[in-house]
Amino acid sequence: MGRWIRPTPTLTIAHGSTRSEIVAKTFDDFKYLTFDVVGTLIDFESGLTDCLAGIAAEVGMSVDAEAALMLYRAARYMPDVERFPDDLVRVYKVIAPKLGLPAERRYGERLRDSAKTWKGFPDSAEALARLSRRYRLIAMTNAQRWAFEHFAKALGNPFHAGFTTDDTGTEKPAPAFFEKVFAFVESEGNSKADILHVAQSQYHDIGISRTLGLTNCWIQRRHAQSGYGGTIEPESFTVPDFHFTSMAGLADAVETSHAA
């Protein structure tokens, strides 16, 4: 594993709103589904805000969830961050004073350790189980391996393979992260043309997957909410190849396609 590189949030990605130069694919054309995990399959926003609310209650305070997520997002994209979720110790100490919470390390460690109990979205495990009957599922997470092991267990351990920031030495949207996955798929005698990349983050996944020539599927988890929550806002929006507001929607569409 090489030196860990944290990509800058000012990364420019050349997006196109159409794909006229690429033949449209159907669900039958893929052998692999690659997944962003935190935010797409695991409800990290609720995990974070629930933990912060618990700390606040202990000290006689309350926390506005959306305000906390905005502060979190800014803190996570400061220079010299650490790997996630270990970085949550630092993040907590940055955001705590702005939320009126005690900026003590023990609370930051509590926020970090809360990752062990973050839950999947209600539809995640069931949808993954359905999809695993037809595809090889590969996790691609900016979390560390220790956290991913907890996430995978919460999701029913559906993955054919999993790539973490510990494995790749970087975070999405760095192309190097994706290249590691491409090499793995090639080692199994296939290519990136066999991949459908599934994610909720326009910034970390949908834009760069388009740039790298992948077919993508946007899971718009915050469709009923405004803003980007805890995820950085992209410089520009990428129109996805497939678009659903839930994992259940994707699984339903796949089954309908195969039944047709």
N, C-alpha and C positions, 0 to 999 in steps of 0.2 A: 504494500500500500504506500502510495506517495504522500507527499506533504499535503496536509489538509488546506484547501483553498476555499475561502468564503466568497462567493460572487458578490459584486457590488450591486445594490439595487438600482443603479443608474445604467445597467446593461441595456443596450439598445437591441431590440429584436425586430427584424424586418418581417412584418406581417402582411399577409394578403387577405382580402375579404372574399376572394373567390379562388377556386382551384380548377379552373377550366383546363389547365395543362395536365391535370392528373385524372385518370379514369376513376369515376366514383366506384367505391367498393360497397359490398354488402357484408352482412355479418358472417356469411359463409366463407368469406375470403381470408379469415384470420385463424391462426393457430394459437396465438397468445393474446391475453389481455394483460397489459401492464397498468399498475394502479399507483397513484398517489395514495398515501395512507392517512396522514393527519389532515383532517379537514374534509376528506372525501369519504373515508370509511370510519374514521374515529372522530367523534365530536369533541375536538380539542377546545373549542370556544366555551362550551358548557363546562368542560373539565377545569379550565382555567378560572372562569368566573365563579363557579361553585366553590372552589378552594378559596378564592379571595373573599367571597361572601362569608365563608366560615370564619376566616381570620378576622374580618371586620366585626362580625357578631360578637366575638370574644372580647373585643375592646370597645364595644358599645357604639360601633359605627355601622354604616351601610355603604354599599358600593353600587354605582351605576354600571351595569354590565357593558354597555356599548362604549362608555367613556373609558372603562378599563381596557377594553380590547384595542381602542385607538392608541392608548398609552403603551400597551404591550407591543403593538406593531411598530411604533416608533423606536422603542427600546431594543427590539430584536434586530433592527437594521442599522444600529449604531456601529461605528468602527470597532474592531478588536473584540468581536463577540466570540463566545465559545460554542462548542457543539451543543446541539439541542437533544434532550431537554436539560442537560447540565447547566446550560446558560440561563435557565430560569432563576437560579439563585441570584445572579447579577441583575437580571431583569427586574426581579422583585424589589431589590434595593433602589433601583432607578425610579420605579413607578410608585412605590409605597408612599413617599412624602406627598405626591400629587393626589393621592387617593385618601390622604389623611390616616394612613396606616403606619404602624411602627416599622421602621426600616431596619429590622433585626435579621441577621443571617438565618436564624432558626426558622423564620417564616419563609424565607426564600428557599430553604431546603425542603420545607413542607410543600411549597408550590412545585418544586422539581419532582419530589417523590409522588405527588398526586398523579403524575403520568402513569403510574403503575395501575391506577384504578379508572382511568378514562374509559368511557364506554363507546362502543360502536353506535352509529346511528341505528334507529330501530329496524331499518330494512337491510343493513349492511350484511350481516352474517347469512341471512337467508338468501339474499341475492347472490352472494359469492358462492354459496353452496350450489345454487342452480347453474351458475355460469361455469363452475368447475367441471360440470358434466360434459361440457363441449370444448373448453379451452384450457390451456395451461395458464395459470394465474401467477403473475410475477409482481411482487411488491417493490416499489421504488420510493423510499422514504428519506426525508432529510433528518429523521431522528437517528439517534445512536442505536446500536444493536441491542443494548440492554432494554431500552424502551420498546423497540420493535417486537421483542419476544413477548412482552405483555400484550401489545396490540394484537399480534397474531393469535394469541390464545383467546383473547376476547372475541375475535372474529371467527373462531372455530378452526384455526390452523388450516386455511384453505389453499395456501400458496405452494406452488411448484418450486419457487425460488424467491429469495428476498434480498434486496440490495439496500444498504443503509449508508449513512455518511461515513461510518467507520470503514466500510468496504470500498468506497469509491474515493475517499479523500477530499470530497467536495460536496456541494449541495446543488440541487436543481435551483435555478435554470442553467447551470454550467453544462455545456455539451458533453464534458468528460464523464459526467454521471451517466448520461444516456449511452455513451460509447461503451461503458462497461457492460451494460445490459445487451447492447447489440452483439458484443463479443461472445457473451454467454449463449445467446440465441443461435449465433453462427456455429458455436461448438456443438450444438444439437442438430446441425445440418439445415438450419433455416436462416431467414434473413429478417431485417427490420420491416420488410414489406408484409410479413406475416403478423405484425403487431398492430393492435388497436390500443392506443394509450388513453386511459380513463382518469380524469382528474377534475377537481373543482377550482384549482388556482389558475387563473388566466396568466398570472405573472410567472409562477414557477414551472408550469407544465404546458398549458395550451399553446401559448405563443412559441416557445422554444421547440415543442414537438412539431409544429407546423414548419418552422425553419429547417428542422432536420429531416423533413420529408415523411414524417409519420402521419398516419390517419389518426385523428383524435376524437374523443368524446368528452364533452363538458358536462359535468354533473353540477348543476347550479344549486348548491345547497342553500344559499341565502336568497332564493328567489322571492321569498315573502318578506325580506328585510332590505333596507336600503344600505348602501355602502358595502365595503369589503371586509368589515369586521376585523379579525385578527390577521388577515392576509394582505400583503402589500398590493396596492393598486397598480395595474400595468400602465405603461406609457400609452398604449393603445390597445383596443379590443380586437381579439382574433375571433372571427366567426368559425365555430367548430364544424367538423364534419357531421357529428351527431350531437344532439343536445337533449338532456333529460334533467328533471329537477330532483330525481332520486335514483338510487341504485335499483330499486324495484322497477322503475320505469325502463331502465336498460335491460334488466333480466326479462321483463315481459316482452319487450320488442324483439329480443333475440329468440325467444321461444315462438313468438308469432311468426317471425321470419322463417324459422326452420319448419314450422308446421304448414307453411304455405305451399 
